[in-house]
């Protein structure tokens, strides 16, 4: 079955702009998580959605937001972009909590100029 | 507060030898641990996991050891192959409730032919 799909794969924005990233989870997976990867910081947890509800949130400013639709697809939005927002944004899906592994997409590489 | 730490940013090993990647955690409530491998331009892929009720889990060339008293886990790769060259992330979570997955900063493994 199809894996986790993230769009766009690459994008370039300028400071002050806003960006929306999209994630389509594996069919049947209801949990979608978002992570930010930067050099030296590993995978920083942004938020997790399950059945259209945000269940967990990381320590990111309010400029970072997300949502999940009834078909489990998810979007994340970053407003008023800063240079430090340049990163690889990864989406992961899982069937549910517990011992389920996360399945990651290939990520969206955001560059802020 | 980095609850999951990988103190070695990089590791080089000769092909055929053992690779040992280490991970420490601070939250005693974590009871499920995973290792992910990431190649450039790809999303992380699940490698192996271990529950806190075990101290060892093996899958082919990969073995994960868990020392709960030391809050330490390690991933052993034997024998190491050039294709194992990647960034390895450890992750931890609590299986009760809806706790998030916390990832370490990663260790870049280079297997020399």
Contacts between the chains, C-beta under 8 A, distances in Angstrom:
chain1	res1	chain2	res2	distance
A	4	B	43	7.1
A	33	B	100	7.2
A	33	B	101	7.1
A	35	B	103	7.2
A	40	B	9	7.6
A	40	B	105	6.4
A	41	B	105	6.3
A	42	B	6	7.5
A	42	B	89	6.4
A	42	B	103	5.2
A	42	B	104	5.5
A	42	B	105	3.6
A	42	B	106	5.2
A	43	B	44	7.4
A	43	B	89	6.2
A	43	B	91	7.8
A	43	B	103	3.8
A	43	B	106	7.8
A	44	B	103	7.8
A	45	B	100	5.2
A	45	B	101	7.0
A	45	B	102	6.7
A	45	B	103	7.4
A	48	B	98	7.7
A	48	B	100	5.8
A	50	B	98	7.3
A	55	B	98	4.6
A	56	B	98	6.3
A	56	B	99	7.3
A	56	B	100	4.3
A	58	B	100	7.3
A	90	B	43	5.8
A	90	B	44	7.2
A	92	B	43	7.8
A	97	B	95	7.3
A	97	B	97	7.6
A	97	B	98	5.3
A	97	B	99	7.7
A	98	B	95	5.1
A	99	B	32	5.5
A	99	B	49	7.1
A	99	B	51	6.8
A	99	B	95	5.9
A	101	B	34	6.3
A	101	B	46	4.4
A	101	B	49	6.6
A	102	B	34	7.8
A	102	B	36	8.0
A	102	B	46	7.2
A	102	B	91	7.9
A	102	B	101	6.2
A	103	B	46	7.4
A	104	B	36	7.7
A	104	B	43	3.4
A	104	B	44	4.8
A	104	B	45	7.1
A	105	B	43	5.1
A	106	B	41	7.1
A	106	B	42	5.7
A	106	B	43	4.8
A	107	B	43	5.6
